[in-house]
Amino acid sequence: MYYKTTGYRLFTVLNYCILLLAGILCILPIIHILAISFSASAPANSHLVGLWPVDFNIESYTKTLNNPNFSRAFVISLGRTVLGTFMTMSVIILAGYALSKDASVFKSRNIYAWYFVFTMLFTGGMIPSYIVVRNLHLMDTIWALVLPGAVQVFNMILLMNFFKATPKEMEEAALIDGAGHFTVLFRVYLPLAMPSIATLSLFSIVGNWNAWFDGLLYINNYRNYPLATFLQTIIVQQDFSKLNPDVNELKNISQRTVKAAQIFIGILPVLIVYPFLQRFFVKGIVLGAIKE
């Protein structure tokens, strides 16, 4: 009955207030960026735009969508996200399933488990990683963006703990009926693990979509930049050469509104995907962490 006490109710109200404030602080910058992207050049350059567009127009979106460099970067990011998420989830599902077995079933289980944990705690660092990618001739390819981060050990441990918590009787019944380990994994474990898999997939999608530093490190030709790296060079480094500028157009269109439009288009895929996976989020994030 502790939840009926005055202290608990005050604690709940305080929690809701803090979460509401945090939510507002996260949403306001997005609304401000959206308002700038739909505003005219003069008010945008004069910093007169707040949370509502001034002199509404869509010229910045027309300019952005007609920019071949932006479109190419968007497609590369999309391909990188799909390929990277597929590879990551394939690796952590197969490794998590194998490591969830007892040492009596998988004799080298402890050796592999310690090997994965060691690589998570003691990484090679940026320079050795760069040398490995260069010597494998992966520079300027999409494989340089997806292979180094394909094995996410922390997420693999979460999934392994979920598999270990699955009742062994279900696996034993499937094995008695003649199923192999792949059948047990895909017909028994994965349907039960959908909340965890959806949550970890969301982590991978957001991570791959927003990653920008590996693009600067492994991609020399800016035409092969993923979208996050492309935006970083324009917004942080102020390198407008990649905007494919037209002098006559620049007279009429503010670079501030164009950058705002590019930022909003850049975050739009994650905003679209998140509601479909959100219902799995709370359940999936705690399942692998529960211990008996």
Phi and psi restraints in degrees (value plus and minus 20) as a CYANA .aco file:
   2 TYR   PHI     -80.6   -40.6
   2 TYR   PSI     -45.9    -5.9
   3 TYR   PHI     -94.5   -54.5
   3 TYR   PSI     -25.0    15.0
   4 LYS   PHI    -117.7   -77.7
   4 LYS   PSI     -21.4    18.6
   5 THR   PHI     -96.6   -56.6
   5 THR   PSI     137.0   177.0
   6 THR   PHI     -83.5   -43.5
   6 THR   PSI     -60.5   -20.5
   7 GLY   PHI     -81.0   -41.0
   7 GLY   PSI     -61.5   -21.5
   8 TYR   PHI     -86.4   -46.4
   8 TYR   PSI     -59.4   -19.4
   9 ARG   PHI     -85.8   -45.8
   9 ARG   PSI     -60.5   -20.5
  10 LEU   PHI     -83.2   -43.2
  10 LEU   PSI     -60.0   -20.0
  11 PHE   PHI     -82.5   -42.5
  11 PHE   PSI     -60.8   -20.8
  12 THR   PHI     -85.5   -45.5
  12 THR   PSI     -64.8   -24.8
  13 VAL   PHI     -81.5   -41.5
  13 VAL   PSI     -62.7   -22.7
  14 LEU   PHI     -82.1   -42.1
  14 LEU   PSI     -61.2   -21.2
  15 ASN   PHI     -81.4   -41.4
  15 ASN   PSI     -65.1   -25.1
  16 TYR   PHI     -82.3   -42.3
  16 TYR   PSI     -60.7   -20.7
  17 CYS   PHI     -83.4   -43.4
  17 CYS   PSI     -64.4   -24.4
  18 ILE   PHI     -84.3   -44.3
  18 ILE   PSI     -63.3   -23.3
  19 LEU   PHI     -86.1   -46.1
  19 LEU   PSI     -57.8   -17.8
  20 LEU   PHI     -84.5   -44.5
  20 LEU   PSI     -62.0   -22.0
  21 LEU   PHI     -84.0   -44.0
  21 LEU   PSI     -63.1   -23.1
  22 ALA   PHI     -83.3   -43.3
  22 ALA   PSI     -59.7   -19.7
  23 GLY   PHI     -83.2   -43.2
  23 GLY   PSI     -62.9   -22.9
  24 ILE   PHI     -83.5   -43.5
  24 ILE   PSI     -61.8   -21.8
  25 LEU   PHI     -84.7   -44.7
  25 LEU   PSI     -48.4    -8.4
  26 CYS   PHI     -99.4   -59.4
  26 CYS   PSI     -55.7   -15.7
  27 ILE   PHI    -101.4   -61.4
  27 ILE   PSI     -55.5   -15.5
  28 LEU   PHI     -76.8   -36.8
  28 LEU   PSI     -65.7   -25.7
  29 PRO   PHI     -79.8   -39.8
  29 PRO   PSI     -56.4   -16.4
  30 ILE   PHI     -85.7   -45.7
  30 ILE   PSI     -62.7   -22.7
  31 ILE   PHI     -84.3   -44.3
  31 ILE   PSI     -58.2   -18.2
  32 HIS   PHI     -84.8   -44.8
  32 HIS   PSI     -63.8   -23.8
  33 ILE   PHI     -82.0   -42.0
  33 ILE   PSI     -62.2   -22.2
  34 LEU   PHI     -83.7   -43.7
  34 LEU   PSI     -59.8   -19.8
  35 ALA   PHI     -85.2   -45.2
  35 ALA   PSI     -61.2   -21.2
  36 ILE   PHI     -83.3   -43.3
  36 ILE   PSI     -61.5   -21.5
  37 SER   PHI     -84.7   -44.7
  37 SER   PSI     -46.2    -6.2
  38 PHE   PHI    -119.5   -79.5
  38 PHE   PSI     -10.0    30.0
  39 SER   PHI    -119.2   -79.2
  39 SER   PSI     144.2   184.2
  40 ALA   PHI     -96.7   -56.7
  40 ALA   PSI     146.9   186.9
  41 SER   PHI     -82.7   -42.7
  41 SER   PSI     -68.0   -28.0
  42 ALA   PHI     -80.3   -40.3
  42 ALA   PSI     -73.5   -33.5
  43 PRO   PHI     -84.6   -44.6
  43 PRO   PSI     -52.0   -12.0
  44 ALA   PHI     -86.9   -46.9
  44 ALA   PSI     -64.7   -24.7
  45 ASN   PHI     -89.0   -49.0
  45 ASN   PSI     -46.2    -6.2
  46 SER   PHI    -109.6   -69.6
  46 SER   PSI     -15.0    25.0
  47 HIS   PHI      38.2    78.2
  47 HIS   PSI      20.7    60.7
  48 LEU   PHI    -118.0   -78.0
  48 LEU   PSI     -21.7    18.3
  49 VAL   PHI    -112.1   -72.1
  49 VAL   PSI     108.8   148.8
  50 GLY   PHI    -125.2   -85.2
  50 GLY   PSI    -126.1   -86.1
  51 LEU   PHI    -127.4   -87.4
  51 LEU   PSI     -11.8    28.2
  52 TRP   PHI    -157.5  -117.5
  52 TRP   PSI     117.0   157.0
  53 PRO   PHI     -81.2   -41.2
  53 PRO   PSI     125.6   165.6
  54 VAL   PHI    -132.6   -92.6
  54 VAL   PSI     105.8   145.8
  55 ASP   PHI      35.8    75.8
  55 ASP   PSI      46.9    86.9
  56 PHE   PHI     -72.2   -32.2
  56 PHE   PSI     111.6   151.6
  57 ASN   PHI    -179.2  -139.2
  57 ASN   PSI     143.7   183.7
  58 ILE   PHI    -136.7   -96.7
  58 ILE   PSI       1.7    41.7
  59 GLU   PHI     -80.9   -40.9
  59 GLU   PSI     -57.3   -17.3
  60 SER   PHI     -84.9   -44.9
  60 SER   PSI     -57.3   -17.3
  61 TYR   PHI     -90.2   -50.2
  61 TYR   PSI     -58.6   -18.6
  62 THR   PHI     -81.4   -41.4
  62 THR   PSI     -64.8   -24.8
  63 LYS   PHI     -82.2   -42.2
  63 LYS   PSI     -63.4   -23.4
  64 THR   PHI     -85.9   -45.9
  64 THR   PSI     -67.4   -27.4
  65 LEU   PHI     -90.5   -50.5
  65 LEU   PSI     -42.0    -2.0
  66 ASN   PHI    -109.3   -69.3
  66 ASN   PSI     -21.7    18.3
  67 ASN   PHI    -102.7   -62.7
  67 ASN   PSI      92.1   132.1
  68 PRO   PHI     -83.3   -43.3
  68 PRO   PSI     -51.9   -11.9
  69 ASN   PHI     -85.7   -45.7
  69 ASN   PSI     -61.5   -21.5
  70 PHE   PHI     -85.7   -45.7
  70 PHE   PSI     -64.5   -24.5
  71 SER   PHI     -81.7   -41.7
  71 SER   PSI     -61.2   -21.2
  72 ARG   PHI     -84.0   -44.0
  72 ARG   PSI     -64.5   -24.5
  73 ALA   PHI     -82.7   -42.7
  73 ALA   PSI     -57.7   -17.7
  74 PHE   PHI     -83.3   -43.3
  74 PHE   PSI     -64.6   -24.6
  75 VAL   PHI     -85.7   -45.7
  75 VAL   PSI     -61.0   -21.0
  76 ILE   PHI     -82.7   -42.7
  76 ILE   PSI     -62.7   -22.7
  77 SER   PHI     -83.2   -43.2
  77 SER   PSI     -59.8   -19.8
  78 LEU   PHI     -82.3   -42.3
  78 LEU   PSI     -66.9   -26.9
  79 GLY   PHI     -83.8   -43.8
  79 GLY   PSI     -60.7   -20.7
  80 ARG   PHI     -83.9   -43.9
  80 ARG   PSI     -59.5   -19.5
  81 THR   PHI     -87.6   -47.6
  81 THR   PSI     -64.7   -24.7
  82 VAL   PHI     -84.7   -44.7
  82 VAL   PSI     -69.7   -29.7
  83 LEU   PHI     -86.0   -46.0
  83 LEU   PSI     -65.1   -25.1
  84 GLY   PHI     -83.7   -43.7
  84 GLY   PSI     -62.1   -22.1
  85 THR   PHI     -86.9   -46.9
  85 THR   PSI     -61.0   -21.0
  86 PHE   PHI     -81.6   -41.6
  86 PHE   PSI     -65.8   -25.8
  87 MET   PHI     -85.7   -45.7
  87 MET   PSI     -64.9   -24.9
  88 THR   PHI     -82.6   -42.6
  88 THR   PSI     -67.2   -27.2
  89 MET   PHI     -86.9   -46.9
  89 MET   PSI     -56.5   -16.5
  90 SER   PHI     -81.7   -41.7
  90 SER   PSI     -64.5   -24.5
  91 VAL   PHI     -87.4   -47.4
  91 VAL   PSI     -67.7   -27.7
  92 ILE   PHI     -92.8   -52.8
  92 ILE   PSI     -48.1    -8.1
  93 ILE   PHI     -89.1   -49.1
  93 ILE   PSI     -68.0   -28.0
  94 LEU   PHI     -86.4   -46.4
  94 LEU   PSI     -64.8   -24.8
  95 ALA   PHI     -88.9   -48.9
  95 ALA   PSI     -60.5   -20.5
  96 GLY   PHI     -83.5   -43.5
  96 GLY   PSI     -58.9   -18.9
  97 TYR   PHI     -85.7   -45.7
  97 TYR   PSI     -65.6   -25.6
  98 ALA   PHI     -84.4   -44.4
  98 ALA   PSI     -62.4   -22.4
  99 LEU   PHI     -96.2   -56.2
  99 LEU   PSI     -31.7     8.3
 100 SER   PHI     -98.6   -58.6
 100 SER   PSI     -30.3     9.7
 101 LYS   PHI     -99.8   -59.8
 101 LYS   PSI     134.1   174.1
 102 ASP   PHI     -91.3   -51.3
 102 ASP   PSI     141.2   181.2
 103 ALA   PHI     -83.3   -43.3
 103 ALA   PSI     -43.3    -3.3
 104 SER   PHI     -90.4   -50.4
 104 SER   PSI     -45.6    -5.6
 105 VAL   PHI    -113.0   -73.0
 105 VAL   PSI     -64.2   -24.2
 106 PHE   PHI    -138.9   -98.9
 106 PHE   PSI      75.4   115.4
 107 LYS   PHI     -82.4   -42.4
 107 LYS   PSI     -52.8   -12.8
 108 SER   PHI    -112.5   -72.5
 108 SER   PSI      -4.9    35.1
 109 ARG   PHI     -76.9   -36.9
 109 ARG   PSI     -67.3   -27.3
 110 ASN   PHI     -85.3   -45.3
 110 ASN   PSI     -56.5   -16.5
 111 ILE   PHI     -83.6   -43.6
 111 ILE   PSI     -67.1   -27.1
 112 TYR   PHI     -85.9   -45.9
 112 TYR   PSI     -59.0   -19.0
 113 ALA   PHI     -82.2   -42.2
 113 ALA   PSI     -66.1   -26.1
 114 TRP   PHI     -86.8   -46.8
 114 TRP   PSI     -54.0   -14.0
 115 TYR   PHI     -82.8   -42.8
 115 TYR   PSI     -64.3   -24.3
 116 PHE   PHI     -84.7   -44.7
 116 PHE   PSI     -64.0   -24.0
 117 VAL   PHI     -83.6   -43.6
 117 VAL   PSI     -59.8   -19.8
 118 PHE   PHI     -81.1   -41.1
 118 PHE   PSI     -63.7   -23.7
 119 THR   PHI     -88.0   -48.0
 119 THR   PSI     -46.0    -6.0
 120 MET   PHI     -93.3   -53.3
 120 MET   PSI     -58.2   -18.2
 121 LEU   PHI    -101.3   -61.3
 121 LEU   PSI     -54.7   -14.7
 122 PHE   PHI    -145.2  -105.2
 122 PHE   PSI      68.3   108.3
 123 THR   PHI    -101.5   -61.5
 123 THR   PSI     141.0   181.0
 124 GLY   PHI     -90.5   -50.5
 124 GLY   PSI     -47.0    -7.0
 125 GLY   PHI      78.8   118.8
 125 GLY   PSI     154.4   194.4
 126 MET   PHI     -88.2   -48.2
 126 MET   PSI     -65.9   -25.9
 127 ILE   PHI     -87.6   -47.6
 127 ILE   PSI     -68.9   -28.9
 128 PRO   PHI     -79.3   -39.3
 128 PRO   PSI     -58.2   -18.2
 129 SER   PHI     -83.1   -43.1
 129 SER   PSI     -61.2   -21.2
 130 TYR   PHI     -83.3   -43.3
 130 TYR   PSI     -62.7   -22.7
 131 ILE   PHI     -83.9   -43.9
 131 ILE   PSI     -61.2   -21.2
 132 VAL   PHI     -82.8   -42.8
 132 VAL   PSI     -67.2   -27.2
 133 VAL   PHI     -82.7   -42.7
 133 VAL   PSI     -60.8   -20.8
 134 ARG   PHI     -86.5   -46.5
 134 ARG   PSI     -63.9   -23.9
 135 ASN   PHI     -89.3   -49.3
 135 ASN   PSI     -42.4    -2.4
 136 LEU   PHI    -106.8   -66.8
 136 LEU   PSI     -15.1    24.9
 137 HIS   PHI      38.1    78.1
 137 HIS   PSI      20.8    60.8
 138 LEU   PHI    -120.3   -80.3
 138 LEU   PSI     -21.8    18.2
 139 MET   PHI     -80.9   -40.9
 139 MET   PSI     122.4   162.4
 140 ASP   PHI      46.3    86.3
 140 ASP   PSI       0.9    40.9
 141 THR   PHI    -143.6  -103.6
 141 THR   PSI     141.6   181.6
 142 ILE   PHI     -87.9   -47.9
 142 ILE   PSI     -43.1    -3.1
 143 TRP   PHI     -86.4   -46.4
 143 TRP   PSI     -48.1    -8.1
 144 ALA   PHI     -86.7   -46.7
 144 ALA   PSI     -41.4    -1.4
 145 LEU   PHI    -111.0   -71.0
 145 LEU   PSI     -49.1    -9.1
 146 VAL   PHI    -123.7   -83.7
 146 VAL   PSI     -52.2   -12.2
 147 LEU   PHI     -89.7   -49.7
 147 LEU   PSI     -65.9   -25.9
 148 PRO   PHI     -79.8   -39.8
 148 PRO   PSI     -49.6    -9.6
 149 GLY   PHI    -125.4   -85.4
 149 GLY   PSI      -3.7    36.3
 150 ALA   PHI     -88.0   -48.0
 150 ALA   PSI     -54.9   -14.9
 151 VAL   PHI    -118.0   -78.0
 151 VAL   PSI      83.3   123.3
 152 GLN   PHI    -121.7   -81.7
 152 GLN   PSI      77.9   117.9
 153 VAL   PHI     -84.5   -44.5
 153 VAL   PSI     -60.6   -20.6
 154 PHE   PHI     -80.7   -40.7
 154 PHE   PSI     -65.2   -25.2
 155 ASN   PHI     -85.7   -45.7
 155 ASN   PSI     -53.9   -13.9
 156 MET   PHI     -85.0   -45.0
 156 MET   PSI     -58.3   -18.3
 157 ILE   PHI     -86.7   -46.7
 157 ILE   PSI     -59.4   -19.4
 158 LEU   PHI     -79.1   -39.1
 158 LEU   PSI     -65.8   -25.8
 159 LEU   PHI     -89.1   -49.1
 159 LEU   PSI     -56.3   -16.3
 160 MET   PHI     -81.1   -41.1
 160 MET   PSI     -63.3   -23.3
 161 ASN   PHI     -84.4   -44.4
 161 ASN   PSI     -55.5   -15.5
 162 PHE   PHI     -86.7   -46.7
 162 PHE   PSI     -64.5   -24.5
 163 PHE   PHI     -80.3   -40.3
 163 PHE   PSI     -58.9   -18.9
 164 LYS   PHI     -86.1   -46.1
 164 LYS   PSI     -48.4    -8.4
 165 ALA   PHI    -101.9   -61.9
 165 ALA   PSI     -30.5     9.5
 166 THR   PHI     -90.1   -50.1
 166 THR   PSI     113.8   153.8
 167 PRO   PHI     -74.3   -34.3
 167 PRO   PSI     107.0   147.0
 168 LYS   PHI     -87.6   -47.6
 168 LYS   PSI     -42.8    -2.8
 169 GLU   PHI     -81.3   -41.3
 169 GLU   PSI     -52.6   -12.6
 170 MET   PHI     -86.5   -46.5
 170 MET   PSI     -62.5   -22.5
 171 GLU   PHI     -86.7   -46.7
 171 GLU   PSI     -63.1   -23.1
 172 GLU   PHI     -82.0   -42.0
 172 GLU   PSI     -59.6   -19.6
 173 ALA   PHI     -84.6   -44.6
 173 ALA   PSI     -60.2   -20.2
 174 ALA   PHI     -86.6   -46.6
 174 ALA   PSI     -60.3   -20.3
 175 LEU   PHI     -85.9   -45.9
 175 LEU   PSI     -58.6   -18.6
 176 ILE   PHI     -83.7   -43.7
 176 ILE   PSI     -53.8   -13.8
 177 ASP   PHI     -98.2   -58.2
 177 ASP   PSI     -17.9    22.1
 178 GLY   PHI      79.3   119.3
 178 GLY   PSI     -12.5    27.5
 179 ALA   PHI     -95.7   -55.7
 179 ALA   PSI     127.4   167.4
 180 GLY   PHI    -111.7   -71.7
 180 GLY   PSI    -199.1  -159.1
 181 HIS   PHI     -86.6   -46.6
 181 HIS   PSI     -55.9   -15.9
 182 PHE   PHI     -85.5   -45.5
 182 PHE   PSI     -59.4   -19.4
 183 THR   PHI     -85.0   -45.0
 183 THR   PSI     -62.7   -22.7
 184 VAL   PHI     -81.0   -41.0
 184 VAL   PSI     -62.9   -22.9
 185 LEU   PHI     -83.9   -43.9
 185 LEU   PSI     -70.0   -30.0
 186 PHE   PHI    -102.7   -62.7
 186 PHE   PSI     -44.5    -4.5
 187 ARG   PHI    -122.0   -82.0
 187 ARG   PSI     -39.9     0.1
 188 VAL   PHI    -134.5   -94.5
 188 VAL   PSI     -77.0   -37.0
 189 TYR   PHI     -93.1   -53.1
 189 TYR   PSI     -69.3   -29.3
 190 LEU   PHI     -83.3   -43.3
 190 LEU   PSI     -61.9   -21.9
 191 PRO   PHI     -79.3   -39.3
 191 PRO   PSI     -56.1   -16.1
 192 LEU   PHI     -93.6   -53.6
 192 LEU   PSI     -44.2    -4.2
 193 ALA   PHI    -116.2   -76.2
 193 ALA   PSI      -8.1    31.9
 194 MET   PHI     -76.0   -36.0
 194 MET   PSI     -61.6   -21.6
 195 PRO   PHI     -79.9   -39.9
 195 PRO   PSI     -63.0   -23.0
 196 SER   PHI     -86.1   -46.1
 196 SER   PSI     -62.3   -22.3
 197 ILE   PHI     -86.0   -46.0
 197 ILE   PSI     -60.4   -20.4
 198 ALA   PHI     -83.7   -43.7
 198 ALA   PSI     -60.8   -20.8
 199 THR   PHI     -86.4   -46.4
 199 THR   PSI     -66.2   -26.2
 200 LEU   PHI     -86.9   -46.9
 200 LEU   PSI     -53.4   -13.4
 201 SER   PHI     -84.4   -44.4
 201 SER   PSI     -58.9   -18.9
 202 LEU   PHI     -83.4   -43.4
 202 LEU   PSI     -61.8   -21.8
 203 PHE   PHI     -77.7   -37.7
 203 PHE   PSI     -65.1   -25.1
 204 SER   PHI     -87.2   -47.2
 204 SER   PSI     -60.5   -20.5
 205 ILE   PHI     -81.2   -41.2
 205 ILE   PSI     -69.2   -29.2
 206 VAL   PHI     -85.2   -45.2
 206 VAL   PSI     -61.2   -21.2
 207 GLY   PHI     -82.9   -42.9
 207 GLY   PSI     -66.0   -26.0
 208 ASN   PHI     -87.6   -47.6
 208 ASN   PSI     -59.0   -19.0
 209 TRP   PHI     -88.5   -48.5
 209 TRP   PSI     -58.1   -18.1
 210 ASN   PHI    -110.9   -70.9
 210 ASN   PSI     -28.7    11.3
 211 ALA   PHI     -85.8   -45.8
 211 ALA   PSI     109.2   149.2
 212 TRP   PHI    -147.0  -107.0
 212 TRP   PSI     -48.2    -8.2
 213 PHE   PHI     -88.7   -48.7
 213 PHE   PSI     -59.2   -19.2
 214 ASP   PHI     -84.3   -44.3
 214 ASP   PSI     -47.8    -7.8
 215 GLY   PHI     -84.8   -44.8
 215 GLY   PSI     -62.2   -22.2
 216 LEU   PHI     -86.1   -46.1
 216 LEU   PSI     -54.8   -14.8
 217 LEU   PHI     -97.5   -57.5
 217 LEU   PSI     -64.1   -24.1
 218 TYR   PHI    -124.2   -84.2
 218 TYR   PSI     -31.6     8.4
 219 ILE   PHI    -131.0   -91.0
 219 ILE   PSI      98.1   138.1
 220 ASN   PHI    -110.3   -70.3
 220 ASN   PSI     -55.4   -15.4
 221 ASN   PHI    -109.0   -69.0
 221 ASN   PSI      98.2   138.2
 222 TYR   PHI     -82.9   -42.9
 222 TYR   PSI     -37.7     2.3
 223 ARG   PHI     -89.2   -49.2
 223 ARG   PSI     -35.8     4.2
 224 ASN   PHI    -122.1   -82.1
 224 ASN   PSI     -10.4    29.6
 225 TYR   PHI     -85.6   -45.6
 225 TYR   PSI     120.1   160.1
 226 PRO   PHI     -91.4   -51.4
 226 PRO   PSI     147.8   187.8
 227 LEU   PHI     -80.5   -40.5
 227 LEU   PSI     -62.5   -22.5
 228 ALA   PHI     -82.6   -42.6
 228 ALA   PSI     -60.0   -20.0
 229 THR   PHI     -88.7   -48.7
 229 THR   PSI     -60.3   -20.3
 230 PHE   PHI     -79.3   -39.3
 230 PHE   PSI     -65.8   -25.8
 231 LEU   PHI     -87.4   -47.4
 231 LEU   PSI     -56.1   -16.1
 232 GLN   PHI     -83.3   -43.3
 232 GLN   PSI     -60.8   -20.8
 233 THR   PHI     -86.4   -46.4
 233 THR   PSI     -52.3   -12.3
 234 ILE   PHI    -100.1   -60.1
 234 ILE   PSI     -64.6   -24.6
 235 ILE   PHI    -103.5   -63.5
 235 ILE   PSI     -64.3   -24.3
 236 VAL   PHI    -107.1   -67.1
 236 VAL   PSI     -69.1   -29.1
 237 GLN   PHI    -102.6   -62.6
 237 GLN   PSI     -28.5    11.5
 238 GLN   PHI      37.0    77.0
 238 GLN   PSI      17.0    57.0
 239 ASP   PHI    -115.0   -75.0
 239 ASP   PSI      76.1   116.1
 240 PHE   PHI    -106.0   -66.0
 240 PHE   PSI     -20.8    19.2
 241 SER   PHI     -83.3   -43.3
 241 SER   PSI     -46.5    -6.5
 242 LYS   PHI    -101.5   -61.5
 242 LYS   PSI     -23.1    16.9
 243 LEU   PHI     -98.7   -58.7
 243 LEU   PSI     -24.8    15.2
 244 ASN   PHI      36.9    76.9
 244 ASN   PSI      36.4    76.4
 245 PRO   PHI     -93.2   -53.2
 245 PRO   PSI     127.1   167.1
 246 ASP   PHI    -137.6   -97.6
 246 ASP   PSI     103.8   143.8
 247 VAL   PHI     -77.4   -37.4
 247 VAL   PSI     -63.4   -23.4
 248 ASN   PHI     -84.6   -44.6
 248 ASN   PSI     -57.4   -17.4
 249 GLU   PHI     -91.3   -51.3
 249 GLU   PSI     -56.4   -16.4
 250 LEU   PHI     -84.0   -44.0
 250 LEU   PSI     -42.5    -2.5
 251 LYS   PHI     -87.8   -47.8
 251 LYS   PSI     -49.7    -9.7
 252 ASN   PHI    -123.0   -83.0
 252 ASN   PSI     -40.9    -0.9
 253 ILE   PHI    -135.4   -95.4
 253 ILE   PSI     111.3   151.3
 254 SER   PHI     -98.3   -58.3
 254 SER   PSI     115.4   155.4
 255 GLN   PHI     -85.2   -45.2
 255 GLN   PSI     -45.4    -5.4
 256 ARG   PHI     -87.3   -47.3
 256 ARG   PSI     -61.1   -21.1
 257 THR   PHI     -91.1   -51.1
 257 THR   PSI     -55.4   -15.4
 258 VAL   PHI     -85.4   -45.4
 258 VAL   PSI     -63.9   -23.9
 259 LYS   PHI     -83.2   -43.2
 259 LYS   PSI     -59.5   -19.5
 260 ALA   PHI     -83.3   -43.3
 260 ALA   PSI     -60.7   -20.7
 261 ALA   PHI     -84.4   -44.4
 261 ALA   PSI     -60.5   -20.5
 262 GLN   PHI     -86.2   -46.2
 262 GLN   PSI     -60.1   -20.1
 263 ILE   PHI     -82.3   -42.3
 263 ILE   PSI     -64.7   -24.7
 264 PHE   PHI     -87.2   -47.2
 264 PHE   PSI     -61.6   -21.6
 265 ILE   PHI     -83.8   -43.8
 265 ILE   PSI     -53.8   -13.8
 266 GLY   PHI     -85.3   -45.3
 266 GLY   PSI     -55.7   -15.7
 267 ILE   PHI    -111.1   -71.1
 267 ILE   PSI     -29.0    11.0
 268 LEU   PHI     -81.4   -41.4
 268 LEU   PSI     -63.7   -23.7
 269 PRO   PHI     -78.6   -38.6
 269 PRO   PSI     -60.5   -20.5
 270 VAL   PHI     -87.5   -47.5
 270 VAL   PSI     -58.0   -18.0
 271 LEU   PHI     -84.3   -44.3
 271 LEU   PSI     -51.8   -11.8
 272 ILE   PHI     -95.7   -55.7
 272 ILE   PSI     -61.2   -21.2
 273 VAL   PHI     -93.3   -53.3
 273 VAL   PSI     -57.4   -17.4
 274 TYR   PHI     -75.6   -35.6
 274 TYR   PSI     -65.3   -25.3
 275 PRO   PHI     -80.2   -40.2
 275 PRO   PSI     -49.8    -9.8
 276 PHE   PHI     -93.3   -53.3
 276 PHE   PSI     -46.7    -6.7
 277 LEU   PHI    -122.7   -82.7
 277 LEU   PSI     -29.1    10.9
 278 GLN   PHI     -81.8   -41.8
 278 GLN   PSI     -53.7   -13.7
 279 ARG   PHI     -86.7   -46.7
 279 ARG   PSI     -41.0    -1.0
 280 PHE   PHI    -109.3   -69.3
 280 PHE   PSI     -30.4     9.6
 281 PHE   PHI     -84.6   -44.6
 281 PHE   PSI     -73.7   -33.7
 282 VAL   PHI     -84.3   -44.3
 282 VAL   PSI     -65.8   -25.8
 283 LYS   PHI     -86.8   -46.8
 283 LYS   PSI     -61.0   -21.0
 284 GLY   PHI     -90.9   -50.9
 284 GLY   PSI     -51.9   -11.9
 285 ILE   PHI     -95.2   -55.2
 285 ILE   PSI     -42.1    -2.1
 286 VAL   PHI    -122.7   -82.7
 286 VAL   PSI     -34.9     5.1
 287 LEU   PHI     -81.4   -41.4
 287 LEU   PSI     -64.1   -24.1
 288 GLY   PHI     -94.2   -54.2
 288 GLY   PSI     -32.9     7.1
 289 ALA   PHI    -115.7   -75.7
 289 ALA   PSI     -31.5     8.5
 290 ILE   PHI     -96.4   -56.4
 290 ILE   PSI     110.1   150.1
 291 LYS   PHI    -134.8   -94.8
 291 LYS   PSI     125.1   165.1
